[in-house]
Amino acid sequence: MTDCGISETNDPRVRVLWEREAEVVTLRLAVDPTPAPQVAVTLPPPPRRG
């Protein structure tokens, strides 16, 4: 019989995926990528033509 689940960690981006089959337990880490920093850029207004 196989049993499996997901366990949370102290870091909300990291989860432990586990699967148990008889006496063997397999653990895997699932890590969400770190979001890229948001950079705000203000552009000057386009030159007026005329």
C-alpha positions in Angstrom: 0.0 0.0 0.0 1.3 3.5 -0.9 0.6 6.6 1.2 1.7 10.1 0.2 1.3 13.7 1.3 2.7 17.2 1.5 4.2 18.8 4.6 4.6 22.5 5.1 7.9 24.0 6.4 8.9 27.3 8.1 9.5 28.8 4.7 6.2 29.3 2.7 8.1 28.6 -0.6 9.3 25.2 0.5 7.2 22.0 0.9 8.2 18.4 1.6 6.6 15.8 -0.6 6.6 12.4 0.9 5.6 8.9 -0.3 5.6 5.8 1.8 5.5 2.3 0.3 5.8 -0.5 2.9 8.9 0.4 4.9 10.5 2.8 2.4 9.8 6.5 2.6 10.8 8.8 -0.3 11.2 12.6 0.4 11.3 15.3 -2.2 11.6 19.1 -1.7 9.4 21.4 -3.8 10.8 24.9 -3.8 8.9 27.8 -5.5 11.3 30.2 -7.3 12.1 33.4 -5.6 10.2 36.2 -7.3 12.3 38.7 -9.2 12.6 42.1 -7.6 10.2 44.7 -9.1 12.0 47.8 -10.4 9.9 50.9 -11.0 11.2 53.1 -13.8 9.8 56.5 -14.7 10.3 57.4 -18.3 10.4 61.1 -19.5 7.4 62.1 -21.7 8.0 61.8 -25.4 9.2 64.9 -27.2 6.5 67.1 -28.7 6.4 67.4 -32.5 5.2 70.5 -34.0 
